């Protein structure tokens, strides 16, 4: 996985296809870092794109992005992000 300009992340999906994401932000919840990623898909406009949330781990100099499979963990992060959005809107 490569991180270019600290904002563009290129990786490969399960089928071996190259996928690019824009790193929007990194949030910390309960001492765990999570990356907010926006798929870079030139065929979709911004309103059609969904933000992905992945657990972020550092392995030496490499960053690893892990899928969040636990519903409780995902809901906790989603609630945290929603609270941040509400604070920004106020």
N, CA, C and O atoms as a GROMACS GRO file, in nm:
protein
  360
    1UNK      N    1   0.084  -0.116   0.000
    1UNK     CA    2   0.000   0.000   0.000
    1UNK      C    3   0.089   0.124   0.000
    1UNK      O    4   0.186   0.131   0.076
    2UNK      N    5   0.056   0.219  -0.084
    2UNK     CA    6   0.136   0.341  -0.092
    2UNK      C    7   0.054   0.462  -0.050
    2UNK      O    8  -0.063   0.473  -0.084
    3UNK      N    9   0.116   0.550   0.023
    3UNK     CA   10   0.052   0.676   0.058
    3UNK      C   11   0.130   0.786  -0.013
    3UNK      O   12   0.247   0.810   0.018
    4UNK      N   13   0.064   0.853  -0.108
    4UNK     CA   14   0.127   0.960  -0.184
    4UNK      C   15   0.072   1.093  -0.136
    4UNK      O   16  -0.048   1.107  -0.110
    5UNK      N   17   0.160   1.190  -0.123
    5UNK     CA   18   0.121   1.325  -0.079
    5UNK      C   19   0.042   1.321   0.051
    5UNK      O   20  -0.030   1.416   0.081
    6UNK      N   21   0.055   1.215   0.128
    6UNK     CA   22  -0.014   1.197   0.256
    6UNK      C   23  -0.166   1.204   0.244
    6UNK      O   24  -0.235   1.206   0.346
    7UNK      N   25  -0.221   1.206   0.121
    7UNK     CA   26  -0.365   1.214   0.104
    7UNK      C   27  -0.420   1.105   0.013
    7UNK      O   28  -0.535   1.066   0.030
    8UNK      N   29  -0.343   1.055  -0.082
    8UNK     CA   30  -0.390   0.955  -0.176
    8UNK      C   31  -0.333   0.819  -0.140
    8UNK      O   32  -0.212   0.802  -0.126
    9UNK      N   33  -0.421   0.722  -0.124
    9UNK     CA   34  -0.380   0.587  -0.086
    9UNK      C   35  -0.416   0.493  -0.199
    9UNK      O   36  -0.529   0.493  -0.247
   10UNK      N   37  -0.320   0.413  -0.241
   10UNK     CA   38  -0.344   0.314  -0.344
   10UNK      C   39  -0.321   0.176  -0.285
   10UNK      O   40  -0.219   0.151  -0.221
   11UNK      N   41  -0.417   0.087  -0.308
   11UNK     CA   42  -0.408  -0.049  -0.257
   11UNK      C   43  -0.477  -0.142  -0.357
   11UNK      O   44  -0.518  -0.098  -0.464
   12UNK      N   45  -0.489  -0.268  -0.323
   12UNK     CA   46  -0.552  -0.365  -0.410
   12UNK      C   47  -0.669  -0.431  -0.338
   12UNK      O   48  -0.660  -0.461  -0.219
   13UNK      N   49  -0.778  -0.453  -0.412
   13UNK     CA   50  -0.894  -0.519  -0.352
   13UNK      C   51  -0.876  -0.670  -0.355
   13UNK      O   52  -0.770  -0.720  -0.395
   14UNK      N   53  -0.980  -0.745  -0.313
   14UNK     CA   54  -0.972  -0.891  -0.305
   14UNK      C   55  -0.948  -0.956  -0.440
   14UNK      O   56  -0.896  -1.067  -0.448
   15UNK      N   57  -0.986  -0.887  -0.548
   15UNK     CA   58  -0.972  -0.942  -0.683
   15UNK      C   59  -0.843  -0.898  -0.751
   15UNK      O   60  -0.819  -0.930  -0.867
   16UNK      N   61  -0.759  -0.825  -0.678
   16UNK     CA   62  -0.631  -0.781  -0.732
   16UNK      C   63  -0.638  -0.652  -0.812
   16UNK      O   64  -0.540  -0.614  -0.876
   17UNK      N   65  -0.753  -0.585  -0.811
   17UNK     CA   66  -0.768  -0.458  -0.882
   17UNK      C   67  -0.712  -0.343  -0.799
   17UNK      O   68  -0.732  -0.337  -0.678
   18UNK      N   69  -0.641  -0.252  -0.866
   18UNK     CA   70  -0.587  -0.135  -0.797
   18UNK      C   71  -0.701  -0.040  -0.762
   18UNK      O   72  -0.784  -0.008  -0.847
   19UNK      N   73  -0.705   0.004  -0.636
   19UNK     CA   74  -0.810   0.093  -0.587
   19UNK      C   75  -0.742   0.212  -0.520
   19UNK      O   76  -0.644   0.197  -0.447
   20UNK      N   77  -0.796   0.332  -0.547
   20UNK     CA   78  -0.740   0.454  -0.488
   20UNK      C   79  -0.842   0.517  -0.396
   20UNK      O   80  -0.962   0.518  -0.423
   21UNK      N   81  -0.793   0.571  -0.285
   21UNK     CA   82  -0.875   0.640  -0.187
   21UNK      C   83  -0.810   0.772  -0.152
   21UNK      O   84  -0.687   0.785  -0.153
   22UNK      N   85  -0.893   0.869  -0.120
   22UNK     CA   86  -0.844   0.994  -0.064
   22UNK      C   87  -0.858   0.982   0.088
   22UNK      O   88  -0.966   0.952   0.138
   23UNK      N   89  -0.750   1.006   0.159
   23UNK     CA   90  -0.753   1.003   0.305
   23UNK      C   91  -0.810   1.135   0.353
   23UNK      O   92  -0.745   1.239   0.343
   24UNK      N   93  -0.933   1.132   0.405
   24UNK     CA   94  -1.000   1.253   0.451
   24UNK      C   95  -0.953   1.295   0.589
   24UNK      O   96  -0.930   1.413   0.614
   25UNK      N   97  -0.940   1.198   0.678
   25UNK     CA   98  -0.903   1.230   0.815
   25UNK      C   99  -0.867   1.102   0.889
   25UNK      O  100  -0.899   0.991   0.844
   26UNK      N  101  -0.803   1.118   1.000
   26UNK     CA  102  -0.776   1.007   1.093
   26UNK      C  103  -0.832   1.050   1.227
   26UNK      O  104  -0.797   1.156   1.279
   27UNK      N  105  -0.921   0.967   1.283
   27UNK     CA  106  -0.980   0.997   1.414
   27UNK      C  107  -0.937   0.889   1.512
   27UNK      O  108  -0.909   0.775   1.473
   28UNK      N  109  -0.932   0.926   1.638
   28UNK     CA  110  -0.895   0.832   1.743
   28UNK      C  111  -1.014   0.813   1.836
   28UNK      O  112  -1.068   0.910   1.890
   29UNK      N  113  -1.054   0.689   1.855
   29UNK     CA  114  -1.163   0.654   1.945
   29UNK      C  115  -1.112   0.542   2.035
   29UNK      O  116  -1.068   0.438   1.986
   30UNK      N  117  -1.119   0.563   2.166
   30UNK     CA  118  -1.071   0.463   2.263
   30UNK      C  119  -0.928   0.418   2.233
   30UNK      O  120  -0.897   0.299   2.236
   31UNK      N  121  -0.840   0.515   2.203
   31UNK     CA  122  -0.698   0.491   2.176
   31UNK      C  123  -0.672   0.407   2.050
   31UNK      O  124  -0.562   0.354   2.035
   32UNK      N  125  -0.769   0.395   1.962
   32UNK     CA  126  -0.753   0.324   1.835
   32UNK      C  127  -0.773   0.426   1.723
   32UNK      O  128  -0.868   0.504   1.726
   33UNK      N  129  -0.684   0.424   1.623
   33UNK     CA  130  -0.696   0.517   1.511
   33UNK      C  131  -0.778   0.456   1.398
   33UNK      O  132  -0.767   0.337   1.368
   34UNK      N  133  -0.861   0.540   1.338
   34UNK     CA  134  -0.946   0.499   1.226
   34UNK      C  135  -0.927   0.598   1.112
   34UNK      O  136  -0.921   0.720   1.134
   35UNK      N  137  -0.918   0.546   0.990
   35UNK     CA  138  -0.903   0.630   0.872
   35UNK      C  139  -1.038   0.648   0.806
   35UNK      O  140  -1.114   0.552   0.789
   36UNK      N  141  -1.068   0.772   0.767
   36UNK     CA  142  -1.187   0.803   0.690
   36UNK      C  143  -1.142   0.817   0.545
   36UNK      O  144  -1.066   0.908   0.511
   37UNK      N  145  -1.190   0.727   0.460
   37UNK     CA  146  -1.142   0.718   0.323
   37UNK      C  147  -1.256   0.741   0.224
   37UNK      O  148  -1.367   0.693   0.242
   38UNK      N  149  -1.226   0.816   0.119
   38UNK     CA  150  -1.322   0.842   0.012
   38UNK      C  151  -1.268   0.777  -0.116
   38UNK      O  152  -1.159   0.813  -0.161
   39UNK      N  153  -1.342   0.682  -0.174
   39UNK     CA  154  -1.295   0.620  -0.298
   39UNK      C  155  -1.276   0.724  -0.408
   39UNK      O  156  -1.358   0.813  -0.425
   40UNK      N  157  -1.167   0.711  -0.481
   40UNK     CA  158  -1.141   0.798  -0.595
   40UNK      C  159  -1.195   0.726  -0.717
   40UNK      O  160  -1.132   0.635  -0.770
   41UNK      N  161  -1.313   0.768  -0.761
   41UNK     CA  162  -1.380   0.707  -0.875
   41UNK      C  163  -1.428   0.820  -0.965
   41UNK      O  164  -1.526   0.888  -0.933
   42UNK      N  165  -1.360   0.839  -1.076
   42UNK     CA  166  -1.391   0.952  -1.163
   42UNK      C  167  -1.528   0.939  -1.229
   42UNK      O  168  -1.582   1.038  -1.279
   43UNK      N  169  -1.585   0.818  -1.229
   43UNK     CA  170  -1.716   0.798  -1.292
   43UNK      C  171  -1.831   0.839  -1.201
   43UNK      O  172  -1.944   0.855  -1.248
   44UNK      N  173  -1.806   0.855  -1.072
   44UNK     CA  174  -1.911   0.894  -0.978
   44UNK      C  175  -1.889   1.038  -0.933
   44UNK      O  176  -1.775   1.083  -0.920
   45UNK      N  177  -1.999   1.110  -0.911
   45UNK     CA  178  -1.983   1.244  -0.856
   45UNK      C  179  -1.974   1.233  -0.704
   45UNK      O  180  -1.997   1.127  -0.647
   46UNK      N  181  -1.940   1.342  -0.640
   46UNK     CA  182  -1.915   1.342  -0.496
   46UNK      C  183  -2.034   1.293  -0.413
   46UNK      O  184  -2.015   1.230  -0.309
   47UNK      N  185  -2.157   1.322  -0.459
   47UNK     CA  186  -2.276   1.282  -0.383
   47UNK      C  187  -2.298   1.131  -0.384
   47UNK      O  188  -2.365   1.078  -0.296
   48UNK      N  189  -2.243   1.061  -0.483
   48UNK     CA  190  -2.263   0.916  -0.495
   48UNK      C  191  -2.158   0.836  -0.417
   48UNK      O  192  -2.175   0.716  -0.398
   49UNK      N  193  -2.053   0.901  -0.373
   49UNK     CA  194  -1.945   0.830  -0.306
   49UNK      C  195  -1.974   0.815  -0.157
   49UNK      O  196  -2.025   0.906  -0.093
   50UNK      N  197  -1.940   0.698  -0.104
   50UNK     CA  198  -1.958   0.672   0.039
   50UNK      C  199  -1.822   0.671   0.107
   50UNK      O  200  -1.725   0.616   0.055
   51UNK      N  201  -1.816   0.732   0.224
   51UNK     CA  202  -1.692   0.733   0.302
   51UNK      C  203  -1.677   0.597   0.370
   51UNK      O  204  -1.771   0.546   0.430
   52UNK      N  205  -1.558   0.542   0.360
   52UNK     CA  206  -1.526   0.416   0.427
   52UNK      C  207  -1.450   0.446   0.555
   52UNK      O  208  -1.369   0.539   0.561
   53UNK      N  209  -1.477   0.368   0.657
   53UNK     CA  210  -1.406   0.381   0.784
   53UNK      C  211  -1.330   0.250   0.805
   53UNK      O  212  -1.389   0.142   0.805
   54UNK      N  213  -1.197   0.261   0.823
   54UNK     CA  214  -1.116   0.142   0.845
   54UNK      C  215  -1.023   0.165   0.964
   54UNK      O  216  -0.978   0.277   0.988
   55UNK      N  217  -0.997   0.058   1.036
   55UNK     CA  218  -0.903   0.064   1.149
   55UNK      C  219  -0.763   0.081   1.090
   55UNK      O  220  -0.728   0.015   0.992
   56UNK      N  221  -0.685   0.168   1.149
   56UNK     CA  222  -0.551   0.200   1.100
   56UNK      C  223  -0.448   0.147   1.199
   56UNK      O  224  -0.452   0.178   1.318
   57UNK      N  225  -0.356   0.069   1.147
   57UNK     CA  226  -0.247   0.017   1.231
   57UNK      C  227  -0.115   0.045   1.161
   57UNK      O  228  -0.107   0.046   1.038
   58UNK      N  229  -0.014   0.068   1.240
   58UNK     CA  230   0.119   0.091   1.184
   58UNK      C  231   0.204  -0.032   1.212
   58UNK      O  232   0.213  -0.078   1.326
   59UNK      N  233   0.266  -0.083   1.107
   59UNK     CA  234   0.353  -0.200   1.116
   59UNK      C  235   0.491  -0.157   1.066
   59UNK      O  236   0.519  -0.163   0.947
   60UNK      N  237   0.576  -0.114   1.159
   60UNK     CA  238   0.705  -0.059   1.120
   60UNK      C  239   0.682   0.073   1.048
   60UNK      O  240   0.626   0.166   1.105
   61UNK      N  241   0.726   0.081   0.923
   61UNK     CA  242   0.706   0.201   0.842
   61UNK      C  243   0.580   0.193   0.757
   61UNK      O  244   0.541   0.291   0.694
   62UNK      N  245   0.515   0.078   0.755
   62UNK     CA  246   0.396   0.056   0.674
   62UNK      C  247   0.269   0.085   0.754
   62UNK      O  248   0.265   0.067   0.875
   63UNK      N  249   0.167   0.131   0.684
   63UNK     CA  250   0.035   0.148   0.743
   63UNK      C  251  -0.055   0.037   0.693
   63UNK      O  252  -0.054   0.006   0.574
   64UNK      N  253  -0.131  -0.023   0.782
   64UNK     CA  254  -0.225  -0.128   0.746
   64UNK      C  255  -0.366  -0.080   0.774
   64UNK      O  256  -0.393  -0.020   0.878
   65UNK      N  257  -0.454  -0.105   0.680
   65UNK     CA  258  -0.594  -0.068   0.696
   65UNK      C  259  -0.674  -0.197   0.714
   65UNK      O  260  -0.667  -0.286   0.629
   66UNK      N  261  -0.748  -0.206   0.822
   66UNK     CA  262  -0.824  -0.327   0.852
   66UNK      C  263  -0.973  -0.298   0.847
   66UNK      O  264  -1.019  -0.193   0.892
   67UNK      N  265  -1.047  -0.391   0.791
   67UNK     CA  266  -1.193  -0.381   0.787
   67UNK      C  267  -1.246  -0.396   0.929
   67UNK      O  268  -1.197  -0.480   1.006
   68UNK      N  269  -1.346  -0.318   0.964
   68UNK     CA  270  -1.409  -0.327   1.096
   68UNK      C  271  -1.526  -0.424   1.083
   68UNK      O  272  -1.628  -0.390   1.023
   69UNK      N  273  -1.510  -0.542   1.138
   69UNK     CA  274  -1.613  -0.645   1.126
   69UNK      C  275  -1.709  -0.648   1.244
   69UNK      O  276  -1.818  -0.704   1.234
   70UNK      N  277  -1.669  -0.590   1.356
   70UNK     CA  278  -1.751  -0.589   1.476
   70UNK      C  279  -1.853  -0.475   1.468
   70UNK      O  280  -1.814  -0.358   1.459
   71UNK      N  281  -1.982  -0.508   1.470
   71UNK     CA  282  -2.088  -0.407   1.459
   71UNK      C  283  -2.082  -0.304   1.571
   71UNK      O  284  -2.102  -0.185   1.546
   72UNK      N  285  -2.055  -0.348   1.694
   72UNK     CA  286  -2.048  -0.255   1.807
   72UNK      C  287  -1.935  -0.154   1.788
   72UNK      O  288  -1.953  -0.034   1.813
   73UNK      N  289  -1.820  -0.202   1.743
   73UNK     CA  290  -1.707  -0.112   1.720
   73UNK      C  291  -1.741  -0.013   1.609
   73UNK      O  292  -1.715   0.106   1.623
   74UNK      N  293  -1.799  -0.061   1.499
   74UNK     CA  294  -1.834   0.027   1.388
   74UNK      C  295  -1.937   0.131   1.433
   74UNK      O  296  -1.924   0.249   1.400
   75UNK      N  297  -2.039   0.088   1.507
   75UNK     CA  298  -2.142   0.182   1.553
   75UNK      C  299  -2.084   0.289   1.645
   75UNK      O  300  -2.128   0.404   1.642
   76UNK      N  301  -1.986   0.252   1.727
   76UNK     CA  302  -1.920   0.348   1.816
   76UNK      C  303  -1.847   0.455   1.736
   76UNK      O  304  -1.854   0.574   1.769
   77UNK      N  305  -1.778   0.415   1.630
   77UNK     CA  306  -1.706   0.510   1.546
   77UNK      C  307  -1.804   0.597   1.469
   77UNK      O  308  -1.785   0.718   1.458
   78UNK      N  309  -1.910   0.536   1.414
   78UNK     CA  310  -2.011   0.611   1.339
   78UNK      C  311  -2.076   0.716   1.428
   78UNK      O  312  -2.099   0.828   1.384
   79UNK      N  313  -2.106   0.681   1.553
   79UNK     CA  314  -2.166   0.776   1.646
   79UNK      C  315  -2.068   0.890   1.676
   79UNK      O  316  -2.108   1.006   1.681
   80UNK      N  317  -1.941   0.858   1.694
   80UNK     CA  318  -1.839   0.960   1.720
   80UNK      C  319  -1.830   1.058   1.604
   80UNK      O  320  -1.826   1.179   1.624
   81UNK      N  321  -1.828   1.005   1.482
   81UNK     CA  322  -1.820   1.090   1.362
   81UNK      C  323  -1.944   1.178   1.351
   81UNK      O  324  -1.934   1.295   1.316
   82UNK      N  325  -2.060   1.121   1.380
   82UNK     CA  326  -2.184   1.197   1.376
   82UNK      C  327  -2.182   1.312   1.476
   82UNK      O  328  -2.226   1.423   1.445
   83UNK      N  329  -2.130   1.286   1.596
   83UNK     CA  330  -2.119   1.390   1.698
   83UNK      C  331  -2.027   1.503   1.652
   83UNK      O  332  -2.056   1.620   1.677
   84UNK      N  333  -1.918   1.468   1.587
   84UNK     CA  334  -1.825   1.569   1.535
   84UNK      C  335  -1.897   1.653   1.429
   84UNK      O  336  -1.886   1.775   1.429
   85UNK      N  337  -1.969   1.587   1.338
   85UNK     CA  338  -2.042   1.659   1.233
   85UNK      C  339  -2.144   1.753   1.293
   85UNK      O  340  -2.161   1.865   1.244
   86UNK      N  341  -2.214   1.710   1.397
   86UNK     CA  342  -2.313   1.795   1.462
   86UNK      C  343  -2.249   1.917   1.526
   86UNK      O  344  -2.306   2.026   1.521
   87UNK      N  345  -2.131   1.900   1.587
   87UNK     CA  346  -2.060   2.011   1.648
   87UNK      C  347  -2.016   2.112   1.542
   87UNK      O  348  -2.019   2.233   1.566
   88UNK      N  349  -1.976   2.062   1.427
   88UNK     CA  350  -1.932   2.150   1.318
   88UNK      C  351  -2.051   2.228   1.265
   88UNK      O  352  -2.038   2.347   1.234
   89UNK      N  353  -2.166   2.164   1.253
   89UNK     CA  354  -2.286   2.228   1.200
   89UNK      C  355  -2.341   2.336   1.292
   89UNK      O  356  -2.409   2.428   1.246
   90UNK      N  357  -2.313   2.327   1.422
   90UNK     CA  358  -2.367   2.425   1.520
   90UNK      C  359  -2.294   2.551   1.518
   90UNK      O  360  -2.327   2.643   1.594
   0.00000   0.00000   0.00000
